[in-house]
Amino acid sequence: MIERAVWDTAGQKDTAAVRPRRAAFAEKVDSARPYLRPGLNSPDSTQRLAASVIMLTGGSKLAQAGAYDRAYVWLDTLLQVIAPKSPADTLGPKQQVRVNASFWYGLSSVLTLNGPYQDMTKAKGAERCPKARAVFDRLTRTKQALQLAGAIHPPTADQMLGFVRQYEQAKPQVQKAFKCSPPLS
């Protein structure tokens, strides 16, 4: 299903037609997600790796099509599934999937962060600190992902890390305004 999903870049000049085509493409790719669960949860490491590669393909296709919100979900899930089990778990094919997924995750995360950030700034009362923690935890994961995968395309990674730094610079003001206890880490 994912291999057959093709994003046609030829029609991107017609901006009015891009949004519905992107949505249809994203729906087509998203429809494959439930079928990956058995492979991702398999006791067989070969099956888990194969499902991870397919998930990377789907997430990167979504990002390349500009469906960053959907790509973020795919790639965030994938990075949790293939997280290193130990500090020594940084070699081999799983690491290659991790590095590539980190690049697309970092890009998708940065390009969809404005919504959660704005939601955080408008939050009231008890929901303020949990939303702030979620945003700044996401920023930490995004920064780590972009640093891991920066060699894939350094100019893009550097640009995205610049956006991360801009968000990070607001952390002291958010902490001061929200008075989170314990402080935002």
Contacts in CASP RR format, 6 or more apart in sequence:
PFRMAT RR
TARGET T0000
AUTHOR 0000-0000-0000
METHOD contacts of the structure
MODEL  1
MIERAVWDTAGQKDTAAVRPRRAAFAEKVDSARPYLRPGLNSPDSTQRLA
ASVIMLTGGSKLAQAGAYDRAYVWLDTLLQVIAPKSPADTLGPKQQVRVN
ASFWYGLSSVLTLNGPYQDMTKAKGAERCPKARAVFDRLTRTKQALQLAG
AIHPPTADQMLGFVRQYEQAKPQVQKAFKCSPPLS
1 28 0 8 1.000
1 29 0 8 1.000
1 31 0 8 1.000
1 32 0 8 1.000
1 35 0 8 1.000
2 29 0 8 1.000
2 32 0 8 1.000
2 54 0 8 1.000
2 57 0 8 1.000
2 58 0 8 1.000
2 61 0 8 1.000
3 57 0 8 1.000
5 25 0 8 1.000
5 28 0 8 1.000
5 29 0 8 1.000
5 32 0 8 1.000
5 58 0 8 1.000
5 61 0 8 1.000
7 22 0 8 1.000
7 25 0 8 1.000
7 61 0 8 1.000
7 64 0 8 1.000
7 65 0 8 1.000
8 21 0 8 1.000
11 17 0 8 1.000
11 18 0 8 1.000
11 21 0 8 1.000
12 18 0 8 1.000
22 65 0 8 1.000
22 66 0 8 1.000
22 67 0 8 1.000
23 67 0 8 1.000
25 65 0 8 1.000
25 67 0 8 1.000
26 62 0 8 1.000
26 65 0 8 1.000
26 67 0 8 1.000
26 70 0 8 1.000
29 58 0 8 1.000
29 59 0 8 1.000
29 61 0 8 1.000
29 62 0 8 1.000
29 67 0 8 1.000
29 70 0 8 1.000
30 70 0 8 1.000
32 54 0 8 1.000
32 58 0 8 1.000
33 74 0 8 1.000
36 51 0 8 1.000
36 54 0 8 1.000
36 55 0 8 1.000
38 47 0 8 1.000
38 51 0 8 1.000
39 47 0 8 1.000
39 48 0 8 1.000
39 50 0 8 1.000
39 51 0 8 1.000
40 48 0 8 1.000
40 51 0 8 1.000
40 52 0 8 1.000
40 55 0 8 1.000
40 81 0 8 1.000
41 48 0 8 1.000
42 48 0 8 1.000
42 51 0 8 1.000
48 81 0 8 1.000
49 93 0 8 1.000
49 94 0 8 1.000
49 97 0 8 1.000
52 78 0 8 1.000
52 81 0 8 1.000
52 82 0 8 1.000
52 94 0 8 1.000
52 97 0 8 1.000
52 101 0 8 1.000
53 97 0 8 1.000
55 74 0 8 1.000
55 77 0 8 1.000
55 78 0 8 1.000
55 81 0 8 1.000
55 101 0 8 1.000
56 75 0 8 1.000
56 78 0 8 1.000
56 97 0 8 1.000
56 100 0 8 1.000
56 101 0 8 1.000
56 104 0 8 1.000
58 71 0 8 1.000
58 74 0 8 1.000
59 70 0 8 1.000
59 71 0 8 1.000
59 74 0 8 1.000
59 75 0 8 1.000
59 78 0 8 1.000
59 101 0 8 1.000
59 104 0 8 1.000
59 108 0 8 1.000
60 71 0 8 1.000
60 75 0 8 1.000
60 100 0 8 1.000
60 101 0 8 1.000
60 104 0 8 1.000
62 68 0 8 1.000
62 70 0 8 1.000
62 71 0 8 1.000
62 74 0 8 1.000
62 108 0 8 1.000
63 71 0 8 1.000
63 75 0 8 1.000
63 104 0 8 1.000
63 107 0 8 1.000
63 108 0 8 1.000
68 107 0 8 1.000
68 108 0 8 1.000
68 111 0 8 1.000
68 112 0 8 1.000
69 108 0 8 1.000
69 112 0 8 1.000
71 104 0 8 1.000
71 105 0 8 1.000
71 108 0 8 1.000
72 105 0 8 1.000
72 108 0 8 1.000
72 109 0 8 1.000
72 112 0 8 1.000
75 101 0 8 1.000
75 104 0 8 1.000
75 105 0 8 1.000
75 106 0 8 1.000
75 108 0 8 1.000
76 105 0 8 1.000
76 109 0 8 1.000
78 97 0 8 1.000
78 101 0 8 1.000
78 105 0 8 1.000
79 98 0 8 1.000
79 101 0 8 1.000
79 102 0 8 1.000
79 105 0 8 1.000
79 141 0 8 1.000
79 145 0 8 1.000
82 94 0 8 1.000
82 97 0 8 1.000
82 98 0 8 1.000
82 101 0 8 1.000
83 98 0 8 1.000
84 90 0 8 1.000
84 98 0 8 1.000
89 95 0 8 1.000
98 148 0 8 1.000
99 148 0 8 1.000
99 149 0 8 1.000
99 152 0 8 1.000
100 149 0 8 1.000
100 152 0 8 1.000
102 144 0 8 1.000
102 145 0 8 1.000
102 146 0 8 1.000
102 148 0 8 1.000
102 149 0 8 1.000
103 145 0 8 1.000
103 146 0 8 1.000
103 149 0 8 1.000
103 150 0 8 1.000
103 152 0 8 1.000
103 153 0 8 1.000
103 156 0 8 1.000
103 157 0 8 1.000
105 142 0 8 1.000
105 145 0 8 1.000
106 142 0 8 1.000
106 145 0 8 1.000
106 146 0 8 1.000
106 149 0 8 1.000
106 160 0 8 1.000
107 156 0 8 1.000
107 160 0 8 1.000
109 138 0 8 1.000
109 141 0 8 1.000
109 142 0 8 1.000
109 145 0 8 1.000
110 142 0 8 1.000
110 146 0 8 1.000
110 160 0 8 1.000
110 163 0 8 1.000
110 164 0 8 1.000
113 135 0 8 1.000
113 138 0 8 1.000
113 139 0 8 1.000
113 142 0 8 1.000
113 163 0 8 1.000
113 167 0 8 1.000
116 131 0 8 1.000
116 134 0 8 1.000
116 135 0 8 1.000
116 138 0 8 1.000
117 135 0 8 1.000
117 167 0 8 1.000
119 131 0 8 1.000
120 128 0 8 1.000
120 131 0 8 1.000
120 132 0 8 1.000
120 134 0 8 1.000
120 135 0 8 1.000
120 174 0 8 1.000
123 131 0 8 1.000
123 132 0 8 1.000
128 178 0 8 1.000
128 180 0 8 1.000
129 178 0 8 1.000
129 180 0 8 1.000
129 181 0 8 1.000
129 184 0 8 1.000
132 174 0 8 1.000
132 175 0 8 1.000
132 178 0 8 1.000
132 180 0 8 1.000
132 184 0 8 1.000
133 180 0 8 1.000
133 184 0 8 1.000
135 167 0 8 1.000
136 168 0 8 1.000
136 171 0 8 1.000
136 174 0 8 1.000
136 184 0 8 1.000
136 185 0 8 1.000
139 164 0 8 1.000
139 167 0 8 1.000
139 168 0 8 1.000
142 160 0 8 1.000
142 164 0 8 1.000
143 161 0 8 1.000
143 164 0 8 1.000
143 168 0 8 1.000
146 157 0 8 1.000
146 160 0 8 1.000
146 161 0 8 1.000
146 164 0 8 1.000
147 157 0 8 1.000
147 161 0 8 1.000
149 157 0 8 1.000
150 157 0 8 1.000
150 158 0 8 1.000
151 157 0 8 1.000
171 184 0 8 1.000
174 184 0 8 1.000
175 183 0 8 1.000
175 184 0 8 1.000
178 184 0 8 1.000
END
